[in-house]
Amino acid sequence: MVDPVWRPLLWIFLLACTSSPSPPAWHVATSSNEPAALLSVWGTSASDIWVTGGRSELTGAPAILHLDGEAWKRVDSGQRGIDLWWVFGFEGGDVFFTGSGGTILRYRDGAFEKMTTPRSGIIFGLWGASSTDLWAVGSGEDGHGIVWRYDGAAWQDVGASVAELPSLVLKVHGQRADDVWISCAGGAALHWDGAALTKMPTGTKSSLFSIVTTPDVVVAVGGYTGLGEILEYDGAAWSELPSLIPVAWRGVAAGADQVYAVGVSGAAAQRTAAGWQLLDRPPTQLDFHAAWIDPQGGLWGVGGHFDTVPLTQDGFLAYYGVVTPAEVSP
């Protein structure tokens, strides 16, 4: 028989053990008047996150937001008149930012350095196995696609090694230094196996706006108005999945045994054992551009108006998970 003195504590213990955790939900972490489209999000933890984007005016600074502990800070890179399309880095090490004008910035020890790059254009994506083995992709002002590789000393243009390189090369991701995947316009994917960069058809002609790799599968997403496409590569062949919703997918992220896709009009979907499933109640009617999954399994997504330049209006940062994130102050 339980002593009456301990009965209240016993009930509290039983309730704590039997109550189910809160279901994940969307939260918008930015005010409604974020002055520029937000384009990329990456971090090392749920309390160390970087966000990049456009500028509030043509000659202004590109948006850089940093969650440092519990508060967001706006960071000045020293650059003006450019947009920053991507951010990627290494825990405890360098963080890299890419953007228009052929820009690649390296953030080290609290300072930004503008790296020398082969030519001008928009650098849409960057990934690396280490800070001395990096890939950057984009579209040159000369109308040719960009595929660059950094060896720790200099950026080199390696796109010329690919026959009929698409003029629009969009994102890059990998698992190892000898297993790197790149998504392109026209449904093309590029693969680096440690020895050569080869072009691979995927079965679609739509632009593949983003690509992500896991130990088991490569996922590329894209499409156009009226058609959203999700493709998977299992190591043998590409397959196109049934369309979930008639909107283009713009970003895809993997982490914590999860894969999410985000797209136009706030659409988001998760890859499950039963197949891809849409998430309920989109947080916005604006368009997602990219996403990142933190180590705790929370999904971070960014976007706004980014299909036309300048990228000077209506950006947002959203979070899907079980906690309430810190909000970005104006």
Contacts in CASP RR format, 6 or more apart in sequence:
PFRMAT RR
TARGET T0000
AUTHOR 0000-0000-0000
METHOD contacts of the structure
MODEL  1
MVDPVWRPLLWIFLLACTSSPSPPAWHVATSSNEPAALLSVWGTSASDIW
VTGGRSELTGAPAILHLDGEAWKRVDSGQRGIDLWWVFGFEGGDVFFTGS
GGTILRYRDGAFEKMTTPRSGIIFGLWGASSTDLWAVGSGEDGHGIVWRY
DGAAWQDVGASVAELPSLVLKVHGQRADDVWISCAGGAALHWDGAALTKM
PTGTKSSLFSIVTTPDVVVAVGGYTGLGEILEYDGAAWSELPSLIPVAWR
GVAAGADQVYAVGVSGAAAQRTAAGWQLLDRPPTQLDFHAAWIDPQGGLW
GVGGHFDTVPLTQDGFLAYYGVVTPAEVSP
2 10 0 8 1.000
21 322 0 8 1.000
22 322 0 8 1.000
23 322 0 8 1.000
24 298 0 8 1.000
24 320 0 8 1.000
24 321 0 8 1.000
24 322 0 8 1.000
25 281 0 8 1.000
25 320 0 8 1.000
25 321 0 8 1.000
25 322 0 8 1.000
26 279 0 8 1.000
26 281 0 8 1.000
26 282 0 8 1.000
26 283 0 8 1.000
26 318 0 8 1.000
26 319 0 8 1.000
26 320 0 8 1.000
27 283 0 8 1.000
27 318 0 8 1.000
27 319 0 8 1.000
27 320 0 8 1.000
27 321 0 8 1.000
27 324 0 8 1.000
27 325 0 8 1.000
28 283 0 8 1.000
28 284 0 8 1.000
28 316 0 8 1.000
28 317 0 8 1.000
28 318 0 8 1.000
29 72 0 8 1.000
29 317 0 8 1.000
29 318 0 8 1.000
29 319 0 8 1.000
29 325 0 8 1.000
29 326 0 8 1.000
29 327 0 8 1.000
29 328 0 8 1.000
30 38 0 8 1.000
30 315 0 8 1.000
30 316 0 8 1.000
30 317 0 8 1.000
30 327 0 8 1.000
30 328 0 8 1.000
31 327 0 8 1.000
31 328 0 8 1.000
31 329 0 8 1.000
31 330 0 8 1.000
33 330 0 8 1.000
34 314 0 8 1.000
34 315 0 8 1.000
34 316 0 8 1.000
34 317 0 8 1.000
34 328 0 8 1.000
35 56 0 8 1.000
35 63 0 8 1.000
35 312 0 8 1.000
35 313 0 8 1.000
35 315 0 8 1.000
36 53 0 8 1.000
36 54 0 8 1.000
36 55 0 8 1.000
36 56 0 8 1.000
36 62 0 8 1.000
36 63 0 8 1.000
36 83 0 8 1.000
36 311 0 8 1.000
36 312 0 8 1.000
36 313 0 8 1.000
36 315 0 8 1.000
37 53 0 8 1.000
37 54 0 8 1.000
37 289 0 8 1.000
37 303 0 8 1.000
37 304 0 8 1.000
37 305 0 8 1.000
37 306 0 8 1.000
37 311 0 8 1.000
37 312 0 8 1.000
37 313 0 8 1.000
37 314 0 8 1.000
37 315 0 8 1.000
38 51 0 8 1.000
38 52 0 8 1.000
38 53 0 8 1.000
38 54 0 8 1.000
38 63 0 8 1.000
38 65 0 8 1.000
38 289 0 8 1.000
38 302 0 8 1.000
38 303 0 8 1.000
38 304 0 8 1.000
38 315 0 8 1.000
38 316 0 8 1.000
38 317 0 8 1.000
39 52 0 8 1.000
39 53 0 8 1.000
39 54 0 8 1.000
39 83 0 8 1.000
39 84 0 8 1.000
39 85 0 8 1.000
39 86 0 8 1.000
39 289 0 8 1.000
39 290 0 8 1.000
39 302 0 8 1.000
39 303 0 8 1.000
39 306 0 8 1.000
39 311 0 8 1.000
40 51 0 8 1.000
40 52 0 8 1.000
40 53 0 8 1.000
40 84 0 8 1.000
40 85 0 8 1.000
40 86 0 8 1.000
40 87 0 8 1.000
40 125 0 8 1.000
40 289 0 8 1.000
40 290 0 8 1.000
40 302 0 8 1.000
41 49 0 8 1.000
41 50 0 8 1.000
41 51 0 8 1.000
41 52 0 8 1.000
41 87 0 8 1.000
41 290 0 8 1.000
41 291 0 8 1.000
41 292 0 8 1.000
41 300 0 8 1.000
41 301 0 8 1.000
41 302 0 8 1.000
41 317 0 8 1.000
42 49 0 8 1.000
42 50 0 8 1.000
42 87 0 8 1.000
42 88 0 8 1.000
42 89 0 8 1.000
42 292 0 8 1.000
43 49 0 8 1.000
43 50 0 8 1.000
43 89 0 8 1.000
43 292 0 8 1.000
43 294 0 8 1.000
44 91 0 8 1.000
44 92 0 8 1.000
44 295 0 8 1.000
45 294 0 8 1.000
45 295 0 8 1.000
45 296 0 8 1.000
46 294 0 8 1.000
46 295 0 8 1.000
46 296 0 8 1.000
46 298 0 8 1.000
46 323 0 8 1.000
47 67 0 8 1.000
47 68 0 8 1.000
47 69 0 8 1.000
47 70 0 8 1.000
48 67 0 8 1.000
48 68 0 8 1.000
48 69 0 8 1.000
49 66 0 8 1.000
49 67 0 8 1.000
49 292 0 8 1.000
49 294 0 8 1.000
49 300 0 8 1.000
50 64 0 8 1.000
50 65 0 8 1.000
50 66 0 8 1.000
50 67 0 8 1.000
50 87 0 8 1.000
50 95 0 8 1.000
51 63 0 8 1.000
51 64 0 8 1.000
51 65 0 8 1.000
51 66 0 8 1.000
51 87 0 8 1.000
51 302 0 8 1.000
51 317 0 8 1.000
52 62 0 8 1.000
52 63 0 8 1.000
52 64 0 8 1.000
52 65 0 8 1.000
52 84 0 8 1.000
52 85 0 8 1.000
52 86 0 8 1.000
52 87 0 8 1.000
52 97 0 8 1.000
53 62 0 8 1.000
53 63 0 8 1.000
53 64 0 8 1.000
53 83 0 8 1.000
53 84 0 8 1.000
53 85 0 8 1.000
53 302 0 8 1.000
53 311 0 8 1.000
54 62 0 8 1.000
54 63 0 8 1.000
54 83 0 8 1.000
54 84 0 8 1.000
54 310 0 8 1.000
54 311 0 8 1.000
54 312 0 8 1.000
55 61 0 8 1.000
55 62 0 8 1.000
55 63 0 8 1.000
55 80 0 8 1.000
55 81 0 8 1.000
55 82 0 8 1.000
55 83 0 8 1.000
55 310 0 8 1.000
55 311 0 8 1.000
55 312 0 8 1.000
56 63 0 8 1.000
56 312 0 8 1.000
57 312 0 8 1.000
58 81 0 8 1.000
58 310 0 8 1.000
58 312 0 8 1.000
59 80 0 8 1.000
59 81 0 8 1.000
60 80 0 8 1.000
60 81 0 8 1.000
61 76 0 8 1.000
61 77 0 8 1.000
61 78 0 8 1.000
61 79 0 8 1.000
61 80 0 8 1.000
61 81 0 8 1.000
62 77 0 8 1.000
62 79 0 8 1.000
62 81 0 8 1.000
62 82 0 8 1.000
62 83 0 8 1.000
62 84 0 8 1.000
62 99 0 8 1.000
63 74 0 8 1.000
63 84 0 8 1.000
64 74 0 8 1.000
64 75 0 8 1.000
64 76 0 8 1.000
64 77 0 8 1.000
64 84 0 8 1.000
64 97 0 8 1.000
65 72 0 8 1.000
65 73 0 8 1.000
65 74 0 8 1.000
65 75 0 8 1.000
65 317 0 8 1.000
65 328 0 8 1.000
66 72 0 8 1.000
66 73 0 8 1.000
66 75 0 8 1.000
67 73 0 8 1.000
67 326 0 8 1.000
70 326 0 8 1.000
71 326 0 8 1.000
72 326 0 8 1.000
72 327 0 8 1.000
72 328 0 8 1.000
72 329 0 8 1.000
77 84 0 8 1.000
77 97 0 8 1.000
77 105 0 8 1.000
77 107 0 8 1.000
77 112 0 8 1.000
78 112 0 8 1.000
79 103 0 8 1.000
79 105 0 8 1.000
79 112 0 8 1.000
79 114 0 8 1.000
82 99 0 8 1.000
82 100 0 8 1.000
82 101 0 8 1.000
82 103 0 8 1.000
83 99 0 8 1.000
83 100 0 8 1.000
83 122 0 8 1.000
83 309 0 8 1.000
83 310 0 8 1.000
83 311 0 8 1.000
84 97 0 8 1.000
84 98 0 8 1.000
84 99 0 8 1.000
84 103 0 8 1.000
84 105 0 8 1.000
85 98 0 8 1.000
85 99 0 8 1.000
85 100 0 8 1.000
85 122 0 8 1.000
85 123 0 8 1.000
85 124 0 8 1.000
85 125 0 8 1.000
86 97 0 8 1.000
86 98 0 8 1.000
86 99 0 8 1.000
86 123 0 8 1.000
86 124 0 8 1.000
86 125 0 8 1.000
86 126 0 8 1.000
86 290 0 8 1.000
87 95 0 8 1.000
87 96 0 8 1.000
87 97 0 8 1.000
87 98 0 8 1.000
88 95 0 8 1.000
88 96 0 8 1.000
88 125 0 8 1.000
88 126 0 8 1.000
88 127 0 8 1.000
88 128 0 8 1.000
89 95 0 8 1.000
89 96 0 8 1.000
89 131 0 8 1.000
90 130 0 8 1.000
90 131 0 8 1.000
93 108 0 8 1.000
93 131 0 8 1.000
94 106 0 8 1.000
94 107 0 8 1.000
94 108 0 8 1.000
94 131 0 8 1.000
95 106 0 8 1.000
95 107 0 8 1.000
95 108 0 8 1.000
96 104 0 8 1.000
96 105 0 8 1.000
96 106 0 8 1.000
96 107 0 8 1.000
96 126 0 8 1.000
96 134 0 8 1.000
97 103 0 8 1.000
97 104 0 8 1.000
97 105 0 8 1.000
97 107 0 8 1.000
97 112 0 8 1.000
98 104 0 8 1.000
98 105 0 8 1.000
98 123 0 8 1.000
98 124 0 8 1.000
98 125 0 8 1.000
98 126 0 8 1.000
98 136 0 8 1.000
99 122 0 8 1.000
99 123 0 8 1.000
99 124 0 8 1.000
100 121 0 8 1.000
100 122 0 8 1.000
100 123 0 8 1.000
101 120 0 8 1.000
101 121 0 8 1.000
101 122 0 8 1.000
101 123 0 8 1.000
101 141 0 8 1.000
102 117 0 8 1.000
102 119 0 8 1.000
102 120 0 8 1.000
102 121 0 8 1.000
102 122 0 8 1.000
102 123 0 8 1.000
102 140 0 8 1.000
103 114 0 8 1.000
103 117 0 8 1.000
103 123 0 8 1.000
104 114 0 8 1.000
104 115 0 8 1.000
104 117 0 8 1.000
104 123 0 8 1.000
104 126 0 8 1.000
104 136 0 8 1.000
104 155 0 8 1.000
105 112 0 8 1.000
105 113 0 8 1.000
105 114 0 8 1.000
105 115 0 8 1.000
106 112 0 8 1.000
106 113 0 8 1.000
106 115 0 8 1.000
107 113 0 8 1.000
115 150 0 8 1.000
115 155 0 8 1.000
116 154 0 8 1.000
116 155 0 8 1.000
117 123 0 8 1.000
117 136 0 8 1.000
117 148 0 8 1.000
117 155 0 8 1.000
118 148 0 8 1.000
118 155 0 8 1.000
118 156 0 8 1.000
118 157 0 8 1.000
119 140 0 8 1.000
119 141 0 8 1.000
119 142 0 8 1.000
119 146 0 8 1.000
119 157 0 8 1.000
120 140 0 8 1.000
120 141 0 8 1.000
121 138 0 8 1.000
121 139 0 8 1.000
121 140 0 8 1.000
121 141 0 8 1.000
121 146 0 8 1.000
122 138 0 8 1.000
122 139 0 8 1.000
122 140 0 8 1.000
123 136 0 8 1.000
123 137 0 8 1.000
123 138 0 8 1.000
123 146 0 8 1.000
123 148 0 8 1.000
124 137 0 8 1.000
124 138 0 8 1.000
124 139 0 8 1.000
124 169 0 8 1.000
124 170 0 8 1.000
124 171 0 8 1.000
125 136 0 8 1.000
125 137 0 8 1.000
125 138 0 8 1.000
125 170 0 8 1.000
125 171 0 8 1.000
125 172 0 8 1.000
126 134 0 8 1.000
126 135 0 8 1.000
126 136 0 8 1.000
126 137 0 8 1.000
126 172 0 8 1.000
127 134 0 8 1.000
127 135 0 8 1.000
127 172 0 8 1.000
127 173 0 8 1.000
127 174 0 8 1.000
127 180 0 8 1.000
128 134 0 8 1.000
128 135 0 8 1.000
128 174 0 8 1.000
128 177 0 8 1.000
128 180 0 8 1.000
129 174 0 8 1.000
129 176 0 8 1.000
129 177 0 8 1.000
129 180 0 8 1.000
130 177 0 8 1.000
131 152 0 8 1.000
132 150 0 8 1.000
132 151 0 8 1.000
132 152 0 8 1.000
133 149 0 8 1.000
133 150 0 8 1.000
133 151 0 8 1.000
133 152 0 8 1.000
133 177 0 8 1.000
134 149 0 8 1.000
134 150 0 8 1.000
134 152 0 8 1.000
135 147 0 8 1.000
135 148 0 8 1.000
135 149 0 8 1.000
135 150 0 8 1.000
135 172 0 8 1.000
135 180 0 8 1.000
135 182 0 8 1.000
135 192 0 8 1.000
136 146 0 8 1.000
136 147 0 8 1.000
136 148 0 8 1.000
136 149 0 8 1.000
136 150 0 8 1.000
136 155 0 8 1.000
136 172 0 8 1.000
137 145 0 8 1.000
137 146 0 8 1.000
137 147 0 8 1.000
137 148 0 8 1.000
137 169 0 8 1.000
137 170 0 8 1.000
137 171 0 8 1.000
137 172 0 8 1.000
137 182 0 8 1.000
138 145 0 8 1.000
138 146 0 8 1.000
138 147 0 8 1.000
138 168 0 8 1.000
138 169 0 8 1.000
138 170 0 8 1.000
139 145 0 8 1.000
139 146 0 8 1.000
139 167 0 8 1.000
139 168 0 8 1.000
139 169 0 8 1.000
140 146 0 8 1.000
140 167 0 8 1.000
143 167 0 8 1.000
144 165 0 8 1.000
144 167 0 8 1.000
145 159 0 8 1.000
145 165 0 8 1.000
145 166 0 8 1.000
145 167 0 8 1.000
145 168 0 8 1.000
145 169 0 8 1.000
146 157 0 8 1.000
146 159 0 8 1.000
146 169 0 8 1.000
147 157 0 8 1.000
147 158 0 8 1.000
147 159 0 8 1.000
147 162 0 8 1.000
147 165 0 8 1.000
147 169 0 8 1.000
147 182 0 8 1.000
147 190 0 8 1.000
147 197 0 8 1.000
148 155 0 8 1.000
148 156 0 8 1.000
148 157 0 8 1.000
148 158 0 8 1.000
148 159 0 8 1.000
149 155 0 8 1.000
149 156 0 8 1.000
149 158 0 8 1.000
150 156 0 8 1.000
158 197 0 8 1.000
159 165 0 8 1.000
159 197 0 8 1.000
161 196 0 8 1.000
161 197 0 8 1.000
162 190 0 8 1.000
162 197 0 8 1.000
162 198 0 8 1.000
162 199 0 8 1.000
163 199 0 8 1.000
164 199 0 8 1.000
165 199 0 8 1.000
166 184 0 8 1.000
166 185 0 8 1.000
166 186 0 8 1.000
166 188 0 8 1.000
167 185 0 8 1.000
168 184 0 8 1.000
168 185 0 8 1.000
168 207 0 8 1.000
169 182 0 8 1.000
169 183 0 8 1.000
169 184 0 8 1.000
169 185 0 8 1.000
169 190 0 8 1.000
170 182 0 8 1.000
170 183 0 8 1.000
170 184 0 8 1.000
170 185 0 8 1.000
170 207 0 8 1.000
170 208 0 8 1.000
170 209 0 8 1.000
170 210 0 8 1.000
170 211 0 8 1.000
171 182 0 8 1.000
171 183 0 8 1.000
171 208 0 8 1.000
171 209 0 8 1.000
171 210 0 8 1.000
171 211 0 8 1.000
171 251 0 8 1.000
172 180 0 8 1.000
172 181 0 8 1.000
172 182 0 8 1.000
172 183 0 8 1.000
172 211 0 8 1.000
173 180 0 8 1.000
173 181 0 8 1.000
173 211 0 8 1.000
173 212 0 8 1.000
173 213 0 8 1.000
174 180 0 8 1.000
174 181 0 8 1.000
174 213 0 8 1.000
175 213 0 8 1.000
175 214 0 8 1.000
175 215 0 8 1.000
177 194 0 8 1.000
178 192 0 8 1.000
178 193 0 8 1.000
178 194 0 8 1.000
178 195 0 8 1.000
179 191 0 8 1.000
179 192 0 8 1.000
179 193 0 8 1.000
179 194 0 8 1.000
179 213 0 8 1.000
180 191 0 8 1.000
180 192 0 8 1.000
181 189 0 8 1.000
181 190 0 8 1.000
181 191 0 8 1.000
181 192 0 8 1.000
181 211 0 8 1.000
181 213 0 8 1.000
181 218 0 8 1.000
181 220 0 8 1.000
182 189 0 8 1.000
182 190 0 8 1.000
182 191 0 8 1.000
182 192 0 8 1.000
182 211 0 8 1.000
183 189 0 8 1.000
183 208 0 8 1.000
183 209 0 8 1.000
183 210 0 8 1.000
183 211 0 8 1.000
183 220 0 8 1.000
184 190 0 8 1.000
184 207 0 8 1.000
184 208 0 8 1.000
185 207 0 8 1.000
185 208 0 8 1.000
186 204 0 8 1.000
186 205 0 8 1.000
186 206 0 8 1.000
186 207 0 8 1.000
186 208 0 8 1.000
187 201 0 8 1.000
187 202 0 8 1.000
187 203 0 8 1.000
187 204 0 8 1.000
187 205 0 8 1.000
187 206 0 8 1.000
187 207 0 8 1.000
187 208 0 8 1.000
188 199 0 8 1.000
188 200 0 8 1.000
188 201 0 8 1.000
188 202 0 8 1.000
188 208 0 8 1.000
189 199 0 8 1.000
189 200 0 8 1.000
189 201 0 8 1.000
189 202 0 8 1.000
189 208 0 8 1.000
189 211 0 8 1.000
189 218 0 8 1.000
189 220 0 8 1.000
189 233 0 8 1.000
189 238 0 8 1.000
190 197 0 8 1.000
190 198 0 8 1.000
190 199 0 8 1.000
190 200 0 8 1.000
191 197 0 8 1.000
191 198 0 8 1.000
191 200 0 8 1.000
200 238 0 8 1.000
201 238 0 8 1.000
202 208 0 8 1.000
202 220 0 8 1.000
202 231 0 8 1.000
202 233 0 8 1.000
202 238 0 8 1.000
203 231 0 8 1.000
203 238 0 8 1.000
203 240 0 8 1.000
204 223 0 8 1.000
204 229 0 8 1.000
204 231 0 8 1.000
204 240 0 8 1.000
206 222 0 8 1.000
206 223 0 8 1.000
206 224 0 8 1.000
206 227 0 8 1.000
206 228 0 8 1.000
206 229 0 8 1.000
207 222 0 8 1.000
207 223 0 8 1.000
207 224 0 8 1.000
208 220 0 8 1.000
208 221 0 8 1.000
208 222 0 8 1.000
208 229 0 8 1.000
208 231 0 8 1.000
209 221 0 8 1.000
209 222 0 8 1.000
209 223 0 8 1.000
209 248 0 8 1.000
209 249 0 8 1.000
209 250 0 8 1.000
209 251 0 8 1.000
210 220 0 8 1.000
210 221 0 8 1.000
210 222 0 8 1.000
210 249 0 8 1.000
210 250 0 8 1.000
210 251 0 8 1.000
210 252 0 8 1.000
210 290 0 8 1.000
211 218 0 8 1.000
211 219 0 8 1.000
211 220 0 8 1.000
211 221 0 8 1.000
211 252 0 8 1.000
212 218 0 8 1.000
212 219 0 8 1.000
212 252 0 8 1.000
212 253 0 8 1.000
212 254 0 8 1.000
212 259 0 8 1.000
213 219 0 8 1.000
213 254 0 8 1.000
214 254 0 8 1.000
214 255 0 8 1.000
214 259 0 8 1.000
216 234 0 8 1.000
217 232 0 8 1.000
217 233 0 8 1.000
217 234 0 8 1.000
217 235 0 8 1.000
217 259 0 8 1.000
218 232 0 8 1.000
218 233 0 8 1.000
218 235 0 8 1.000
219 230 0 8 1.000
219 231 0 8 1.000
219 232 0 8 1.000
219 233 0 8 1.000
219 252 0 8 1.000
219 254 0 8 1.000
219 259 0 8 1.000
219 261 0 8 1.000
219 271 0 8 1.000
220 230 0 8 1.000
220 231 0 8 1.000
220 232 0 8 1.000
220 233 0 8 1.000
220 252 0 8 1.000
221 228 0 8 1.000
221 229 0 8 1.000
221 230 0 8 1.000
221 231 0 8 1.000
221 249 0 8 1.000
221 250 0 8 1.000
221 251 0 8 1.000
221 252 0 8 1.000
221 261 0 8 1.000
221 263 0 8 1.000
222 228 0 8 1.000
222 229 0 8 1.000
222 230 0 8 1.000
222 248 0 8 1.000
222 249 0 8 1.000
222 250 0 8 1.000
223 229 0 8 1.000
223 248 0 8 1.000
223 249 0 8 1.000
224 248 0 8 1.000
225 247 0 8 1.000
225 248 0 8 1.000
225 264 0 8 1.000
226 246 0 8 1.000
226 247 0 8 1.000
226 248 0 8 1.000
227 243 0 8 1.000
227 246 0 8 1.000
227 248 0 8 1.000
228 243 0 8 1.000
228 244 0 8 1.000
228 245 0 8 1.000
228 246 0 8 1.000
228 247 0 8 1.000
228 248 0 8 1.000
228 249 0 8 1.000
229 240 0 8 1.000
229 243 0 8 1.000
229 248 0 8 1.000
229 249 0 8 1.000
230 240 0 8 1.000
230 241 0 8 1.000
230 244 0 8 1.000
230 249 0 8 1.000
230 261 0 8 1.000
230 269 0 8 1.000
230 276 0 8 1.000
231 238 0 8 1.000
231 239 0 8 1.000
231 240 0 8 1.000
231 241 0 8 1.000
232 238 0 8 1.000
232 239 0 8 1.000
232 241 0 8 1.000
233 239 0 8 1.000
241 275 0 8 1.000
241 276 0 8 1.000
244 269 0 8 1.000
244 276 0 8 1.000
244 277 0 8 1.000
244 278 0 8 1.000
245 267 0 8 1.000
245 269 0 8 1.000
245 278 0 8 1.000
247 263 0 8 1.000
247 264 0 8 1.000
247 265 0 8 1.000
247 267 0 8 1.000
248 263 0 8 1.000
248 264 0 8 1.000
249 261 0 8 1.000
249 262 0 8 1.000
249 263 0 8 1.000
249 264 0 8 1.000
249 267 0 8 1.000
249 269 0 8 1.000
250 262 0 8 1.000
250 263 0 8 1.000
250 264 0 8 1.000
250 287 0 8 1.000
250 288 0 8 1.000
250 289 0 8 1.000
250 290 0 8 1.000
251 261 0 8 1.000
251 262 0 8 1.000
251 263 0 8 1.000
251 288 0 8 1.000
251 289 0 8 1.000
251 290 0 8 1.000
251 291 0 8 1.000
252 259 0 8 1.000
252 260 0 8 1.000
252 261 0 8 1.000
252 262 0 8 1.000
252 291 0 8 1.000
253 259 0 8 1.000
253 260 0 8 1.000
253 262 0 8 1.000
253 290 0 8 1.000
253 291 0 8 1.000
253 292 0 8 1.000
253 293 0 8 1.000
253 299 0 8 1.000
254 260 0 8 1.000
254 293 0 8 1.000
255 293 0 8 1.000
255 297 0 8 1.000
256 293 0 8 1.000
256 294 0 8 1.000
256 295 0 8 1.000
256 296 0 8 1.000
256 297 0 8 1.000
256 298 0 8 1.000
258 270 0 8 1.000
258 271 0 8 1.000
258 293 0 8 1.000
258 297 0 8 1.000
258 299 0 8 1.000
259 270 0 8 1.000
259 271 0 8 1.000
260 268 0 8 1.000
260 269 0 8 1.000
260 270 0 8 1.000
260 271 0 8 1.000
260 291 0 8 1.000
260 293 0 8 1.000
260 299 0 8 1.000
260 320 0 8 1.000
261 268 0 8 1.000
261 269 0 8 1.000
261 271 0 8 1.000
261 276 0 8 1.000
261 291 0 8 1.000
262 268 0 8 1.000
262 288 0 8 1.000
262 289 0 8 1.000
262 290 0 8 1.000
262 291 0 8 1.000
262 301 0 8 1.000
263 287 0 8 1.000
263 288 0 8 1.000
264 287 0 8 1.000
264 288 0 8 1.000
265 282 0 8 1.000
265 285 0 8 1.000
265 286 0 8 1.000
265 287 0 8 1.000
266 282 0 8 1.000
266 283 0 8 1.000
266 284 0 8 1.000
266 285 0 8 1.000
266 286 0 8 1.000
266 287 0 8 1.000
266 288 0 8 1.000
267 278 0 8 1.000
267 282 0 8 1.000
267 288 0 8 1.000
268 278 0 8 1.000
268 279 0 8 1.000
268 282 0 8 1.000
268 288 0 8 1.000
268 291 0 8 1.000
268 299 0 8 1.000
268 320 0 8 1.000
269 276 0 8 1.000
269 277 0 8 1.000
269 278 0 8 1.000
269 279 0 8 1.000
270 276 0 8 1.000
270 277 0 8 1.000
270 279 0 8 1.000
279 320 0 8 1.000
283 316 0 8 1.000
283 318 0 8 1.000
283 320 0 8 1.000
284 304 0 8 1.000
284 316 0 8 1.000
284 318 0 8 1.000
286 303 0 8 1.000
286 304 0 8 1.000
286 305 0 8 1.000
286 314 0 8 1.000
286 315 0 8 1.000
286 316 0 8 1.000
287 303 0 8 1.000
287 304 0 8 1.000
287 305 0 8 1.000
287 306 0 8 1.000
287 307 0 8 1.000
288 301 0 8 1.000
288 302 0 8 1.000
288 303 0 8 1.000
289 302 0 8 1.000
289 303 0 8 1.000
289 304 0 8 1.000
289 306 0 8 1.000
290 301 0 8 1.000
290 302 0 8 1.000
290 303 0 8 1.000
291 299 0 8 1.000
291 300 0 8 1.000
291 301 0 8 1.000
291 302 0 8 1.000
292 299 0 8 1.000
292 300 0 8 1.000
292 301 0 8 1.000
293 299 0 8 1.000
293 300 0 8 1.000
294 300 0 8 1.000
297 321 0 8 1.000
298 319 0 8 1.000
298 320 0 8 1.000
298 321 0 8 1.000
299 319 0 8 1.000
299 320 0 8 1.000
299 321 0 8 1.000
300 317 0 8 1.000
300 318 0 8 1.000
300 319 0 8 1.000
301 317 0 8 1.000
301 318 0 8 1.000
301 319 0 8 1.000
301 320 0 8 1.000
302 315 0 8 1.000
302 316 0 8 1.000
302 317 0 8 1.000
302 318 0 8 1.000
303 315 0 8 1.000
303 316 0 8 1.000
303 317 0 8 1.000
304 314 0 8 1.000
304 315 0 8 1.000
304 316 0 8 1.000
305 311 0 8 1.000
305 313 0 8 1.000
305 314 0 8 1.000
305 315 0 8 1.000
317 328 0 8 1.000
319 325 0 8 1.000
END
